């Protein structure tokens, strides 16, 4: 196992924190889709798996699809986020892991 992304660990602690997906500067915030952020979410999920996490993974927020005139009744960005996380979770949690000795 890779041990996961060290950026997922709180400084000086063993607990995991959610990854930041939002490339931004204080005056230039830009939301990112789950497949286009600062962290490799597959590696993030590996870190959660390797730490024994067996809880819920859900999207917190996501970019707006379309412009202000787009009526997003289907919540396409949310559907993408849920599907992406679900697919990654299934792939990562089904990977063989190295035996701990």
Helices and strands as residue ranges (DSSP letters): G 6-8, H 41-50, H 76-93
